[in-house]
Amino acid sequence: MKKAKFSIFAFLMLAALTIFARGGITTSVKSGGKQTTVLEKDSTEKSVKEEVKVNQASVVDEVIWVVGDEAILLSDVEQLRAQMEAEGQTLPGNPEYRLPEQIAVQKLFLHQAALDSIEVTEAEVSQGVEQQLNYWISMIGSKEKLEEYRKMSITQIRQSLHDDFKNNQLSQRMREKLVEDIKVSPAEVRRYFSNLPEDSIPFVPTEVEVQIITRTPKVSLEEVNKVKDELRSYTERITSGATTFQTLARFYSEDPGSARFGGEMDYMGRGVLDPAFAAVAFNLTDPKKISKIVESEFGFHIIQLVDKRGDKIKVRHILRKPKVSQEAIDEGINILDSIVTDITNNKFSFEEAATFLSDDKDTRSNKGIMSNTNGQERTSKFQMKDLPTEVARAVEQLKVGEISPAFTMVNNRGKTVCAVIKLKSRIDGHRATITEDFQVMKNVVLAKRKQEFLQDWVKNKIKNTHIRMKERYRNGDYEYEGWVQ
């Protein structure tokens, strides 16, 4: 593999030197939204035209396709190949042709996204890049091993991911916009599946409905005062100029979503923020001032204004969460054990306990039934993989109607809670049926209709886009027709 790469490099370097020797001229093309300088053979030199790029590190690259005014570089294809190999993905057909085609298709969507003013915020890009980095680090074992494998520092990897992630998000949002009005009727769903053999009908994994009762262990006053003292010390250090808010947020904030960005959050409206947090944040007027300590359902914060834009605000914050003692956890477990004993003795039902005794405000108004938000749909049914780990572990031990022993878990607000669950229902894995699994079958047909629409859109877009490619790609096996013009 190394020899092959060296051969390509040597060939391209020789080509570059030849162009310099023959008086080549420079030209500029775009790749991924960036201007790229290439060396172009003088137009008087026969009929063959070479395009070679030299970047700042003196690495030579080659323009192999041009879609509209966007160039596809050989390095783009190799990068996509390496990424797909690392993630175990494959494409049908010959990758020599299908890989540049995939990049070309994305550029068609990116062009349309620009025309339609589709946007992705910098905060979204940063968050996505960090998630990808964290996933790679977890897979390979450490930051150091990732840097060694990629032969780049974490900062360089982060920079290299930035544009790719942004373009992927823009492309995906453009796809979503194009198909947002596509609908399918029940008659279409029935007609589609009536002609399918049984082994082609979707298999629905085991689904369960779960009811839950939680108790939140109380934090000691000493622990609360300790956290507040720490936040006051942060404010003093920032105000005195000893350090910055961003530095302290990176080191000490317990909000993983914003800590890595110096505590900074994206523009948000009042309605999506915790009410207590929003009340203080929206009253800030001076970006140099630090708010008083704010208690929310997530913990304790100090907040600094970054900017206001209409009815939205951008702030940075530091979150600290008081630690729960083992004694408080044990007390919560004992309370739940007593509640389960009373349910078993028929003093009240699980549903009544979930309504009047549970601390879980998301479920107590629904008799303790947990809700699964999947995309835009909201259902009480969960596949095992979609349940919180601790809940799924408890469900595995239960029969329908049984109640689990008390256990601890971290809820969706990052707080440690004690819980018991009841398995309300279980539907074992099976082939989908119209009567029981209509939504599953509808989603299959809807996805097919959307895919067909997007394929037709790409075909029409190709017809109206100027495309040229290196001669060696002109006889390739492609998914779409019309690339060769």
Beta strands, then each sheet from edge to edge (+ up, - down):
strand 1: 25-31
strand 2: 34-40
strand 3: 51-54
strand 4: 60-67
strand 5: 70-73
strand 6: 203-204
strand 7: 207-215
strand 8: 268-269
strand 9: 294-296
strand 10: 299-309
strand 11: 312-320
strand 12: 372-374
strand 13: 377-379
strand 14: 382-383
strand 15: 407-410
strand 16: 416-427
strand 17: 430-431
strand 18: 467-469
sheet 1: 1+ 2- 3+ 4- 5+
sheet 2: 1+ 2- 3+ 4- 18+
sheet 3: 6+ 17-
sheet 4: 14+ 7- 16+ 15-
sheet 5: 8+ 11- 10+ 9-
sheet 6: 12+ 13-
end
